[in-house]
Every structure is written in C-alpha cells, then in structure tokens.
Amino acid sequence: MRFFPGGRQVVIGEYESLIKAMTKANIPIVASCGGEGVCSRCKVLIKEGQVKSLSTGKLTGEEQEQGYVLACRSFPESHLVVEVSEESKLGVHQVVLGEGGGNLKGRADGSKPGDSILSGSNGLCAGGSGVPLFRKLCLVMPEPDINDSEDDLGRLVRVIRSVTGIKHLQTNLDVLRTLPQVLRQSGWKVTVSLTGDGRYQAVEITEVEPGHTAGQYYGLAVDIGTTSVVAQLVDLENGRVVGIKGTYNKQAAFGDDVISRIIFASEGGLGELQKAIVDTINELIEELAKEQKIKPVDIRAVVCAGNTTMSHLFLGIDPTFIRIEPYTPATNSIPAVRAGHAGLNTHPLALIRCLPGIGSYVGGDITAGVLITGMAFSGKLTLFIDIGTNGEIVLGNQEWLISCACSAGPAFEGGGLRHGMRAMRGAIEHIKIASGGADVEYKTVGGAPPVGICGSGLIDCVAGLYRAGIIDRGGNFITAGSTPRLRESIEGMEFVVSWSGESGGRVDITISEAEVKNLIRSKAAVYAGIRCMLQTVGLPAEAIDRIIIAGGFGQYINVRDAVNIGLLPDVPVEKYSYVGNSSVKGAQTALISGRAWEEIDEIIHKMTYMELSAGSTFMDEFVSALFIPHTDLNLFPSAQS
C-alpha cells in the first residue's frame, strides 16, 4: 500500500484493515469511534486498487462514488494507492506543555491565575524538598585495615548512610561483581548512583563508578493524556526543567476515549495500545535528548501521571474490568518498574513511578493536580475540575477531599460531531454569533482557514446560538424568522458556522440540532457531577472559595459562556483560575521531591471516591441539567441577566 501525500509504503495482509496499515506507516488518523465505523472521520480516497468495505458509515452517496471508504472498515483485495485528506489526519494540535495559561477569558482582573495557585502556603509547591528519585554521590571511603575489616558492601552502605541518613539500602548482582575492583582501583574514591527515595522500597545502589564522575543526569516527567502526551526533561542536580515537548497520543488511532480503548484492549489489542503509547513517549525522549545534546541513557528516573486506564495501558496491564461494574482496576497504585522492562528508551535501570489514583476514573493525573494546587493543605474550599472526555472533579480543603468522574463523552474534544475536531491548525476555537444569526465571527488555531470546530469553539457556539435566539433552552432550533445559515439537512436542522468559500476543507462547516443536544448532554454530565458532590457535603456553590480548571481544554474556555450554558457553577468569575497542565507539573514535583510522595500518601488517604452510578442522585441532577442553563434558573442568576 502506498499513501499520498508523502508516498509512504507498507505491506499488510488481506485481513488487516487500512487503518492498521496507516498505523504501520506512522500516519496519524482520526478514529473517534475506535474503528466501529460510526464517526466516519477516517475516510480515505482509493486512487488505485480494490478494497472490501464492511460499512460506509456517514459517507454520502457522492463520496462513495468518488471512491471514499472508511479506513477502519475497509480491507485490501489488491495492491493499493490511497490518498489521505488533511481532515482525516491527526495534525499537530495545541498541547498545553505545563505553563499556566494566563487569564481565563471573562476574568475581571489582570492577574495570572496559575501564579496565584502555585504560590503561598499551599503545601510543598511553595518550596519543595530536594530528594530526587535518582542522584549521584561523590564519596571518599575509609580503607579497611586489620582493625576495620568490614566487607566492601557494608562499608559502602555505612558511608552512604552517614551522608544521606537513608536507612534501607540494597544493590544488585552487577554492582557486587565489580565492587571490589572498583573500590581499590579508584583509591576508595567513588561515585555512587542511588535510585529511589526510601519511602516505598529500599533505595538501590545501581552503579558504583571509580573516581568523582558525577556528570549530568536527568529525569523525565510525563503527562500521559488520553489525547495528548507531554514530557518535561528535568536536571536532577538542581530540579530545573530544561526541556518540554508535547504531541498527540498515538493511541488515538484506536479510539478517542478510554472506553473505546479498553474495548480494543480486551479484544486482543492491548499490545498495540501499549506499543502506541511507548512509541509516543520514546519520540518525545528522542526530541528532548537531541535538543539538549544529551544521550537518552542520561535519563535515570521517570514519573508518569495519567488517568487509571492510561497508566494500565502504558505498562500493558489489562484494563478490562475498569469499564465493567463494579469498575475495579487491576491496581490504583502501580509498583515501580524499570524502564528497560517497560520499553522506554532511557537508561534501562531508570526507575519508573506512576502517580497513584483513587479509583477507576480518578487517576494519577488528578492526584497530581490536587498535589500541585495545594488544595489538600489549604483552608480554602476548592473545586478542581479537569474537563475532557471524563470530567474529573475534586472538592475539598485541608480537612477533607471528595472526588468523582462523570462521563462527559468526547464532544468537548470534538468527538462525535461531523465537523468537530481537536484544537489543531484550522480549528475554530472562538465564535461570536450576532443576534438573529446572520453574521458569525470566528477565530481559528494558527489563523488558518477553518476546517472544523474544537471544544472551546463549541461552547462559544452553543452559547452564541442561544443568545442569538437560534436555539431554545432544550437545544431545538427556532425556525421562525430564520437566517439563511439555518437549513434542513439529511440529519435534520443545522446551522452554518462557516461557508465553503471560507473553509480550508472546501465544505460548509456546520453544527446540527442533534450535535447541539449532544453538547448539552455533555455539559449536563459535568454540572450534575458538581451538584452531586455539593449535595453530598451539604454545601451550596456559593461556599466555594476558588474553582481551578486544569488541562489543555480548560485553557481556551470562555468562562462566561461556560456558565451561561450551564457547564460551570454561577459564581463570580474572579473565583475561577486556570492552572495549566497540572498533571505534568505534579509529575515533575514528584520526580524531584521526596516530600511530594509524603503529601501524595496523605492525599490518597484523605480523598474519598464517589461512584456516581450508585443511587439515583446523579441521574436526577443530569436530567435537570439538560436545559440551557438549567431547569432551575435560580442556580444561574447571572445567566438570566
């Protein structure tokens, strides 16, 4: 098979789908539905050859006549030449690398929310504690004599303890085999490599080198997101971040959300999913090493933060029962493993730690967020929200913490919508709709011609349609006095956001009534989760002192519009802050700070996981939230005005 543009060529078997061929060819493609033929985002054009297609999905008759097929449901019957359109590719999209995102739109003051969150007396984040997961010590050891004939390893351990205070030390056979010669040939001056912090297991002496040769050594902090992966290269001698890279998660070719990937894994695809994420991280390692002019083997420790499913898939752990009631993962706290065992291209003995989670759908990425914001050690009542396919929410303060996850679906990341997309070049990220709907202004990622609408744009769009009188509170289009942008289609009524003459894909970019209602269901799930937590602790929204929004999607949200449609609580906008990529920040803190692991322990034991599927409260709240902004308008006084 040959793919254009680019001319990449691969060989596959007749029982392998075109999407598997594209994965082999390292061509990233949109497959929101996980290969079920439902989303129709993976369409490709067959230029030469024959294929057998099991499904045509949402392809129009005209597209089928032109030779378009769904890559996920098509299999080769001959050699093929395939053209992959830009709209089907996973292009370079906006990745939040870790910085605070500046002001949330709609905030009244000019402060930097991320700065205020990560400063002050909020736990370790204000100062830190420098015991990294890997370090080197330069030692001068006393030589043995007739009065001091302790064995070599015992002597080494004694000196290390006197310098570091570490009680529990161990080593490996490779070190023992060379230790006698190294000590004597170096004149008892050695450099010792220590891995671990002594809290979860003994610190290991992984290497003993002759002389004082500390050199440079690095750690890697990784945010394993469902959509994106971010890696920070950290100098472990001083804790300074020296490089940051981010990219899309290659697992996206197997489905947009964790449920699609769990199903794929349970049907024999676990190895492919593990390879996809390991390859993704290894590419970031290669880029960082090249940029900083170091060798990958100089990376001696890794800390990863991801949701429970991503952590399982990264290490090849079966995630099947995460999606089956009573929703139990293999483990919430994954033991430390060696990089060589996991397949990472670092030093093979580098220790990999995954931050522990709380439950099946509240993972280490949320633990990282709670850690880095200091909410578990603050007197202020804080609501922490990471909005994505899974809306993870934590409420609490220094006395107590409660968490939950609500299945918002992939709509906020563009999934399940004909013209929805991630925040890639050409995605419409902000929209203004004039009264009556005749005029639409929009802004795209990179200033490129529009090719679709990403999550922040969709929130703006729904808010704008309601404000302009185009939809009612239930998301139904109002046809009386309609604009030319409102029209009938095969799938029902739709609104044209961008005409084909303006579009980079040369088609009208639209949002249908069914898609508006899908977005309303997504926002209802998030708000219902927040309401359930508040009811559980018997507090009104007004009692919340601060609301922290995390994750890549959160950076681009217009808070005012999010409140107006009923996604977020109606409290003063000044209470809202954006923390940036709290997952990678938390991983970086845990990489360089022994104290961080003490606080992580405290967070895990303090936090209660609330299963929303138990009882009827969540469903009652969800149904009540299926309107703009809500059935109970008293909950949104500012939206009414």
N, C-alpha and C positions, 0 to 999 in steps of 0.2 A: 504494500500500500504506500502510495505517495500522497503527501499532504501539501497543499498550497494555501496561502503563500508560504514560502520557506523551503519547499522541496524536501522535507524530511521523509525518510523512507523506513518502514519497518516490515517485518514478516510476522504474520499471525496465522493461527489455524482457523479452519472454517467454522468452528463452534465458538470463536471469540468474537465479541461484539466490536463495532467500530470504536466505541468509547474506550474499550480496553486497548485497542491499537493506538489511540491518541494518547493514552496514559503512558504506553511504552515509548511513544515518540516524544514524550515530555511536552505535550501540547495541552496546556490547562484549558478545560472546557467547563461551562456552566452545566451542572446537573442537579438542579434544586431538589428533584423528587427522588434522587438516589437510584435512577435507572429504571423507574417504573413506567416511563412513557407518558407521564401525566403533565409535566410542566412544559414540555416541548421547547425547552431552552437550548437543547443540544443539537439543533438542526444543522445539517451539513449538506453540501451540494455534491452529488455524484457526477463527476465530469466524464469518467470512463469506467466501464466495467458494470457488473451486475451484483445486486445485493438482494437479500431476502429480508423484508421488513415485517415484524410481528405486530407493529402498531404504528399508526400515523398521528396519534395524539391530537393536538390542536392545529396541525398543519392544514392550511387551506387547500382547496382543490387546485388552485392556481400554483401554489408552491409545490405540490406533488407533481404536477405536470412539468414543472421546470426541472425536476429531479432532486428535490429536497427530501431527505429522510431524517429520522431521529437516530442519532449515533448510538443511543443506549439500547435501541430495539431493532437494530439492523445488523446483519451478518453477511460477510462476503461470500459470493459464489464464483468469484474470479479475481484476478488482479484488479486493483482499483486506483483511480486518481480522484482525490477528494479535495474540495475547496471548503475551507473553514472560514465562516464570516466573522467579522470583528465582534458582532453582538453575541455570538456563541462562545467566544473566548473569555476566560478569566483574565482580564487585563490587570495591569498594575493599579491597585486601588489604594485609597488613603488608609494608611496604617498609623495608629497612634503609638509612637515609639516609647512613650513614658513620660513626656513632659506634661506639666499642667497645661490645659488647653486655653488659658486666658479666660476672659469673661464669657459666661453663658449669655446668649442673646436674650435681651429682656431684663438683664440685671441693671439696677439703677446706678450703682456706684462704679468707680473705675478701678477697684481693687482686683488683684489676681487671686481667684478663689483657691487654686492649688497651693499657693504660698501660705495662705492663712491656715489651711487644713494641716499642712505638714510642719507647722511651727508651734512653739509654745509647749506647755507641759502635757503633751499628748503621748505619753509612753516613750519608747526608745527612739521614735522618729526625730525627736528634738536633739538627741545627742549621739546615740548609738553606742555600741560596745564592741571593740575590735578583736573578736576571736573568730577569724575566718575558718571555713571548713577545710582549708589547706594552708599550710605555712611551712617555711623553712627556717631552721635554727642553725646558726654557726656556733659550734661548741669546741671548747678546749677541755679535754678529759684528763684526769689524773692517770698516770700509767700504773699498772699493777706492780706489786713487789711482794716480797716474801711475807710481809705483814698485811697486805691487802690483795688477796688473790681471788677476789670475786670474779665470776665468769663475765665474759665480754658483754653479753646482752644485759645482764644485771647491772653492770657498771654504767652502760649507756642509759638504761632506764632510770637509774638513780640520778644521773646528771640532768636528764630531761625533767624529772620531777622537781628537782631543786630550782630549775629555771622557770618552769611553767606552772607548777602546782598541780599538774594533771596526775590523778591517782591511778587511772586504769589505762594501761598501755599494752599493746600487743604488736606483733610483727608477723612476717610471712617467711616461708622457707627460702625464697630467693635472697632476702636480706641476710638471713642466718648463714647461708652458704658462703657469702663473700665477706661477712663482717670481720672475721679475724684478720684477714689480709689488709682490708681497707683501713682498719684502725692503726695497724702497725706501720704500714707503708706511708701513712699520712702523718706520722708522728703524733697520733692521738688528737689531731685537729680535723674535724669532720663537719659536713653539712647534712643535717637530718631533715627529711621530709615527713611531715605529720599530716594525716588525713583524719578528719572528724573533729567533733568538739567535746566528746566525752560524756554527752548527756544521754544519747540513745544507745550508744555502744562504746566499747573501748576505743580510744584514739589509736590509730595504727601507724607504726613506723614503716612507711612504704619504701623508703630509699635512704641509704647512707652513702654519701659521696666523700671522697678524700679532699681535704682542704676546705677553704671557705669559698664556696662557689654558689652562693645563693641565687644570683642572676635574677631574671624576671619570671614571675609565674602569675597566671591569670585564672579567673573563674568566669563562669557563664551563667547569667540569669535569663531564664526563658519563660515567656508567657505563651502557653500552648492554647490558643483560642480556637474555637470551632471554625471561625472564618479566617483569622489572621494569626501569624506567629511572629513574635518579637523576641530578639536576643540582644542582651547587653554584655559586652566584654568588660570585665572588671579587673583592675590591677589589685591583686590580693595583698600587696605590700602596703598600700595606702587606702584601699577601698574606693578608689576613683574610677568612675565609668569612663573608659577610653574609646569605646565604640558602640554604636547602636545600629541594628539592621532589622528590617521587618519585611514580610512578604505574606502572600496568601497561603493558607493551609492546603497542601496538595490533596488532602482527603476530600476536598470539596467536589472532586470528580465522582465521589460515591454518595453524594447527598449533602444538602445544605445544613441539616440539623442532626443532633445527636441520635435521635430515634432512627432516622434513615441509616445511619452508620452502624448502630447497634444491630439492626436487622441484617445489614450486609455482613457484619462480622459473624453473626450467629448462623449465617447460611454459607460459611466457609471462607469468608473474605477477611478474616482477622489478620492474616499475614500481609495481605495487600495494604490494609489500612495502617498497620504498624510500619511497613516499609515507606508508605507515603509520608508519614509524619517524621520519621527518622531522616529520610532524604531531605525534607524541608529544613529541618534543623541543621543538618550537615552542610547544606548550601549556605546557610547564614554563617556557620562557623568558618567555611572557606572564604567567604567575602570579608568577614571581620579580620581573619588572620592575614589575608593579603593586604588589606587596608592598613593594618597596624604593623606590618612587616614582622610578624612572628610566625612560629610554627604551631599547627593545631595541637601538637603534643605539649605545648607550653600551658595548655588549659588543663588545670589539675582538679577542678571541682565544678559541679553543675547543680543548680537548684531550679526546679521547674514548678510552675504554678498553672493549673488548668482545672477545668471542671472535672467531675468524677469520671465521666466517660472518656474524656481526652487523656487523662492520666492512665486509665486502663489500656487504652489503645496504644499509647506511646510505648508501653512495656509489654504489649502482647498479652494482656490479662483479659480473660473472657468477660465481656460486659453484658452478656445476655440477660441476666436477671435484674439489671438496673431498670428495665422497662416493664417487668412483669411483677404484678402485685405479689408480695408486699414491698417491692422495689429495693432489693438488697444488693449492694455492690460486693465484689469479692473482698474489698477492704477499703476503709476510709483513710487508713494510714499505711502507705506503701513503704516497706522496708528499703533502706539504702541499697543501691546496686552499683556495680562497676560499669563505667562507660563502655568498656570492651564487650561486656555481656549484652548491653543494650544496643550496640551498634553505632554509637556516636563516635565521630572522628575527632576525639580529643586524646589525651593521654589514656591508655587503656585501663590504668588503675584509678583514674579520676572517679571520685565518689559522686553519684547522682542521688539527690534527695528531691522527692516530690512533696510539696506542702500538703499537709493532711486536710481532708474535707470533713464535712459534718454529716452529709447524707448523700443519697443517690443523685440529687440535683443541686446540692450546695457543696461545691468542691474547694480545692486548694486556692483557686483564683479569688474566691470570696474571702477565705481566711486571710489571704494576702491583703485584700482591701481593708478588712477590719484592722489588721495589724498596722498598715501604713497610715491610716487616718487617725489612729489612736482613740477611736470611739469606745473601745473596751476599757479605757483608762481615763475617760473624761466624765465630768459631771453633767455634761450637756446631753439631752436626749437627741439622738441622731438617727436619721433614716438613711441607710446606704442602699442605693439602687444601681444594679448593673442591668441595663435594658438590652436585650438581644433576643435570640430565639427562645432562650429560657430567661424569664425575668427573675433574677435572684435578688432578694430583698433581706436586709438585716435591720432590725430596730433594737435600740437599747443604749446603755451607758455603762459606767463602771460597776454598776450593781448587777445588771442582768443583760442578756442578749437573746433575741429570738430571731430565727431565720426561716425563710420559706423560698420556694421556687414555683413560679406559675408559668405554664406553657403558653407563651405569647405567640408561638409559631414564627415562621421565617419572614413574615410580612415586613417587619421593621428593617430587615436586611435585604428587602427587595424580592424575597422568595414568594412564589405562588401568585405573582402578578405578571400579566403579559409583558408589560414594559417596566417592571420592577428590576432593580439591579443593585449591586453593591456600590459603594462610593468610589467608582473607577472614573477614569477620564471620560468626560462627556455625560456623566450622571447629573441630572437636575437635582441640586441639593437644597435650593431655596426657591419658593414660589410665592408670588403675590397675585391675587385674583381681584379684579375690580368689581364693584357692585354690578350685579346683573350677569357677570361672567364674560363679557365681550372681550375684555383685554386681560392678558396674562403676562406678567413679567417673571423671569426666572434667571437663576444663576447656575452655571454648571461647574463641575470639578475641572479645573485646568482651563476654564474659559473655552472649552471645545464645543463644537456643535452637539446638541443634545442627542443622546441615544437611548435614554431611559430615565427612570426616577429612582433615587435611593431613599433610604429611610427618613432622613430629616426632611427631604422634599415631600415625601408622602404625608408627613404630619402637617407640614405647611399647607399642602394641597387640600386635605380634608378640612382643616380649619378655615381655609380660604373659601372653599365651596360652601360651607355652612354660613360664613359671614356674608358671602355674596348672594345668599338666597337661592343657591342652585340645588342644595340638598336640604332635607328636613332633619329633625333630630334623630330619626331612625336610619339615616343614610340613604333615603329614597330620593331620586332626582325629581325636582319640581319642574314640570314641563310648561306651565303657564308662563307666557312672556319669555320664552326660552331664547337663548343665544344660539347662533349658528354652531358654536362649539359643542352644543348638546345635541346628540343624534342617536338614532337607533342603529344597533349592530346585530350581528348574528347571536351574540351573547347577551343582548339586552341593551339598555341605555348606557351611553358612555360620554365622557367629556374629553374634548381635545385640549391637551395641555400645550402641545407644540405641533404645528402643521408640518407636513412632509418637506416643504421647501426650506424649513429651518433645521431639519433633523439631519444628524450625521448618519442615521440608518436609512434615510430616504423614505420613511413611513411616518404617518401621524402617530405621535406619542399620546396615548390615551389612558384614562382610568375609568373603569366601568363601575356600574352600581354595585355589582357583586363584589368587586375589589374594595370599594369603599366600606361595604359591610364587613368584609374580611378584616380590614384595618380596625374597624370599630370593635370587633371581637377581640383583636389583639390588645387594644388599649384597655378594654374591659377586663381582660385577664390580669393585667398588671395592677390596675387600680383595685380590683377585687382582692388581690393578694395583700395590698397595703391595708385595705379596710379590715380584712380578717385579722391581721396582726394587731392593729389598733384595738379592735373589739376584744381580742384575747387578753390584752393587758388593761382594758378598760380606760383607754385614753382617747381624746379627740385629736384630730390633725393639728389643731392649734397648739397642742402641748409640745409639738416637735420644735426643738431649738434650731436644728440645721438639717438640710437634706443634701446629701452628697451623691452626685451622679458620676458613675465611673464607666470606663470602656470607650471603645472607638466611636460608637454611635452617639454616646452622650455628648461628645464634644460639639456636635453640629446641631443639637436640638435647640429650637426656639422655645424656651420655657413657657413664654406667654401663650403660644399656640398649643403647646402640650397640655397646659392647664385648661385652655378653652375647649379642647375636645374631650377632656376628662381622663387623660392619661396620668397626670400627676396631681397631687393634692393642691387645693386652692389656698395657699399660704403666701405671705409676702415674698416676692421674687428675691428679695435680699437674703432670704434663708437658703437659697439654692447655691450650690457650688459645684464645680467640676474638678475632679481630682486627676484626670488623665488616666494613663494605663496603670491602675493601682496593682494589677496582677504582677507585672514585671518589676514594679518598684518594691513590692513585698518580697519577691524572689531575690532581688538584689540585696535587700536588707538582711534576709536570712542567710545569704551567701557570705556576708562579711561580719555578721554579728552573732556571737553566741547567745547574747541576751535575747535576741529575737526569738530563738527557739523556746526559751523560758516563757516568753509572752504568748507565743503560739500555743504552747501547752495550756496556759491559763485561758486563752480564748476558746479553745476546743472544749474544755471542761465547763466553761461558763455558758456557752451557746446552746440553746435548745432548738431542735429542728422541728418545725411544724409541718405535718403532712396535710396539704390542703384537700386531698381526695377523701380524707376521713371526715364523715359527717356531711351535712348539707349547707353549712355556712358559706363556703366558697361559692357554690353554685347559686345560692340566693343572691350573693353580692354580685356575681358575674352577670346574672340576668338583669339586675337593677342597673348595671353599668353599660348596658347595650344601647345607650342613647347618648346624644351629644348635649351637654357633657355627661348627664346622668339622669336617672329617673327623679331623684331628689335634688331639685335645683338649689335647695338651701345649702348643699355641700359646696356649691360653686357660685358664691355671691358676686365675685369679680367678673366671672364669665358672663353672667347675666347683664352686667352693665356694659 
